[in-house]
């Protein structure tokens, strides 16, 4: 018994050590390389820079990498897409979570099929060209909403089923319309799970370069697209210190958002599991 009690602390120590290595080593590689000069960063490694020039590299990539225009371009696409997909997805999840039957089960399966079925890029581009939306922010917003609607429906439907139907019935007895029931009763209860979905979708959209390259590449500045373009140009060729500095600055907005909203994110994950 004594030997067993003494061996218990080993497991959390090993788990923490593995987590620190998996998360800390890549983070240190990015940060240390971003603080080096061009010669030291030519072969990225874990050694610290002989003289830190992190702020100087930040200033250079901010001015020469079109970060400000890329930041507003990313916001222009991300904010409407996230807002639209959360509203439509939560409304659809409310209906799917409240109605049963084989028909609704089939509809639900189709609705969440987008999680496992990859979008057809060629078809998307051709469709946007026929609609006159290729190369526009509206077209990119529509693509993101279509891609991540399944994610929101999957997250929210299970949570909706844990909400007592009596709350909605009481509101209907008082004469509330379905829209008022959703806005005043259901939507406030969905805040934790919607916060979780928001962070995940923002992470996907903020870092996306693949679909943005085919849909709006060269016609709209976003941070990942600007990073891809400048990293392929002569300005940043072999300039790993500038590339990693750009990556660090690009990651800061989401990192700050996650730190601020981490309690709601964790509660959104755990509440759906516990209930």
C-alpha positions in Angstrom: 0.0 0.0 0.0 2.8 2.4 0.9 4.6 1.7 -2.4 1.4 2.2 -4.3 0.8 5.6 -2.6 4.3 6.8 -3.4 4.0 5.8 -7.1 0.8 7.8 -7.6 2.4 11.3 -8.2 4.5 9.8 -11.0 1.6 9.7 -13.4 0.7 13.4 -13.3 4.3 14.4 -13.4 4.8 12.3 -16.6 1.7 13.7 -18.1 2.7 17.3 -17.4 6.2 16.7 -18.7 4.9 15.2 -22.0 2.4 18.1 -22.4 5.2 20.7 -21.8 7.4 19.0 -24.3 4.8 18.7 -27.0 3.6 22.3 -26.6 6.6 24.1 -25.2 9.2 22.9 -27.7 7.4 24.1 -30.8 6.5 27.3 -29.1 10.1 27.9 -28.1 11.3 27.1 -31.6 9.0 29.7 -33.1 9.8 32.4 -30.5 13.5 31.9 -30.4 13.8 31.9 -34.2 11.6 35.0 -34.4 14.1 36.7 -32.1 17.3 35.9 -34.1 19.0 37.6 -37.0 19.1 36.2 -40.5 22.3 34.4 -40.1 21.4 32.6 -36.9 17.9 31.7 -38.2 19.2 30.2 -41.4 18.9 26.8 -39.9 16.1 27.0 -37.3 16.9 25.2 -34.0 16.2 25.4 -30.3 19.3 27.4 -29.4 18.5 30.9 -28.0 19.6 33.9 -30.1 22.9 35.5 -29.1 21.2 38.9 -29.1 17.4 39.2 -29.1 15.9 41.3 -31.8 12.3 40.3 -31.5 10.8 43.8 -31.6 12.9 44.8 -34.6 11.7 41.7 -36.5 8.1 42.4 -35.5 8.4 46.0 -36.8 9.9 44.9 -40.1 7.2 42.3 -40.9 4.4 44.6 -39.7 5.5 47.3 -42.2 6.7 45.2 -45.1 4.4 42.2 -44.8 1.1 44.1 -45.2 -0.1 42.8 -41.8 -2.5 45.7 -41.1 -4.4 45.1 -44.4 -4.2 41.4 -43.9 -5.6 41.7 -40.4 -8.7 43.7 -41.5 -9.1 41.4 -44.5 -9.2 38.4 -42.2 -11.7 40.2 -39.9 -13.8 41.1 -42.9 -14.2 37.4 -43.8 -14.1 35.8 -40.4 -16.6 37.9 -38.4 -19.6 37.7 -40.8 -18.9 34.0 -41.5 -18.7 33.1 -37.8 -21.8 35.1 -36.9 -23.8 33.7 -39.7 -22.8 30.1 -39.2 -23.5 30.3 -35.4 -27.0 31.8 -35.9 -28.0 29.4 -38.7 -26.4 26.4 -37.1 -27.9 27.0 -33.7 -31.4 27.5 -35.2 -31.1 24.3 -37.2 -29.7 22.4 -34.2 -32.7 23.6 -32.1 -35.1 22.1 -34.6 -33.2 18.9 -35.0 -32.8 18.5 -31.3 -36.5 18.9 -30.6 -38.0 16.8 -33.3 -37.6 13.0 -33.5 -38.4 10.4 -36.0 -36.5 8.6 -38.8 -36.9 11.6 -41.2 -35.2 14.0 -38.7 -32.5 11.4 -38.1 -31.7 11.3 -41.8 -31.7 15.1 -42.0 -29.3 15.3 -39.0 -27.0 12.8 -40.6 -26.9 14.8 -43.8 -26.5 18.0 -41.8 -23.3 16.8 -40.0 -21.9 14.9 -43.0 -19.8 18.0 -43.8 -17.6 17.1 -40.9 -16.2 14.0 -42.6 -16.8 14.9 -46.3 -14.2 17.3 -47.7 -15.4 20.2 -49.8 -14.8 19.9 -53.6 -12.5 22.9 -54.3 -12.9 22.8 -58.1 -16.7 22.6 -57.8 -16.8 25.5 -55.3 -14.6 27.7 -57.5 -16.7 27.0 -60.7 -20.0 27.6 -58.8 -18.7 30.9 -57.4 -17.7 32.0 -60.9 -21.1 31.2 -62.3 -22.7 33.2 -59.4 -20.2 36.1 -59.9 -18.8 35.7 -56.4 -15.4 34.4 -57.2 -12.6 36.5 -55.7 -15.0 38.4 -53.4 -15.3 38.5 -49.7 -19.0 37.5 -50.0 -18.0 34.4 -51.8 -15.4 33.5 -49.2 -17.9 34.1 -46.4 -20.4 31.7 -48.1 -17.7 29.1 -48.5 -16.7 29.2 -44.8 -20.4 29.1 -43.7 -21.1 26.1 -45.8 -17.9 24.3 -44.6 -18.5 24.8 -40.9 -22.2 24.7 -40.6 -22.0 21.0 -39.9 -19.6 21.6 -37.0 -22.0 24.0 -35.3 -25.0 21.7 -35.8 -23.0 18.8 -34.3 -21.9 20.8 -31.3 -25.2 22.4 -30.5 -27.7 19.6 -31.2 -26.6 17.4 -28.3 -26.6 20.4 -26.0 -30.2 21.4 -27.0 -31.4 18.0 -26.1 -30.3 18.6 -22.5 -32.4 21.7 -22.2 -35.8 21.0 -20.5 -38.7 21.4 -23.0 -40.8 22.8 -20.2 -39.0 26.1 -20.6 -40.1 26.5 -24.2 -43.7 25.3 -23.4 -44.0 27.9 -20.6 -42.9 30.6 -23.0 -45.4 29.5 -25.7 -48.2 29.5 -23.2 -47.4 33.1 -22.5 -47.8 33.8 -26.2 -44.2 33.9 -27.3 -43.5 33.2 -31.0 -40.9 30.6 -32.1 -38.4 33.4 -32.8 -38.9 34.9 -29.3 -38.6 31.5 -27.7 -35.3 30.9 -29.5 -33.9 34.4 -28.9 -35.0 34.8 -25.2 -34.9 31.2 -23.9 -32.7 28.9 -26.1 -29.9 31.3 -27.3 -28.8 32.5 -23.8 -28.5 28.9 -22.7 -26.3 28.1 -25.7 -23.7 30.7 -24.9 -21.1 28.2 -23.4 -21.3 25.7 -26.3 -21.4 28.6 -28.9 -18.3 30.0 -27.3 -16.5 26.7 -27.9 -17.7 26.5 -31.5 -16.7 30.1 -32.1 -13.1 29.6 -31.0 -12.8 26.4 -33.1 -14.3 28.1 -36.3 -12.2 31.2 -35.8 -9.1 29.1 -35.5 -10.0 27.3 -38.8 -10.8 30.5 -40.7 -8.0 32.6 -39.3 -5.3 30.1 -40.3 -6.9 29.0 -43.6 -4.7 29.5 -46.7 -5.8 26.6 -48.9 -9.4 27.6 -49.7 -8.7 31.3 -49.5 -5.9 30.8 -52.1 -8.3 29.3 -54.6 -11.3 31.6 -53.9 -9.8 35.0 -53.2 -6.1 34.5 -53.8 -4.5 37.8 -54.9 -7.8 39.8 -54.7 -8.2 40.1 -51.0 -5.5 40.4 -48.3 -5.7 38.0 -45.4 -3.0 37.2 -42.9 -2.3 33.6 -44.0 -2.4 34.6 -47.7 0.0 37.5 -47.1 2.3 35.1 -45.2 2.2 32.6 -48.1 2.9 35.3 -50.7 5.7 37.0 -48.8 7.3 33.7 -47.8 7.4 32.7 -51.4 8.8 36.1 -52.6 12.4 37.2 -52.6 11.8 39.5 -49.5 11.4 36.6 -47.1 13.3 33.9 -49.0 15.4 32.1 -46.4 14.5 34.8 -43.9 13.2 32.4 -41.3 13.4 35.0 -38.5 10.9 37.2 -40.4 8.6 34.3 -41.3 8.5 33.1 -37.6 8.0 36.7 -36.5 5.0 37.0 -38.8 3.6 33.7 -37.5 3.9 34.9 -33.9 2.1 38.2 -34.6 -0.6 36.5 -36.6 -1.3 34.1 -33.7 -1.5 36.8 -31.0 -5.2 37.8 -31.6 -6.5 34.3 -31.3 -4.2 33.5 -28.4 -5.5 36.6 -26.5 -9.1 35.6 -27.3 -8.5 32.1 -26.0 -7.0 33.3 -22.8 -9.9 35.7 -22.2 -12.7 33.2 -23.1 -11.1 29.9 -21.9 -13.5 29.5 -19.0 -16.5 29.6 -21.3 -14.8 27.3 -23.8 -14.1 24.7 -21.1 -17.6 25.0 -19.6 -19.1 24.5 -23.1 -17.2 21.3 -23.6 -17.7 19.9 -20.1 -21.4 20.9 -19.7 -22.4 19.1 -22.9 -20.5 16.0 -21.7 -21.8 16.0 -18.1 -25.4 16.7 -19.0 
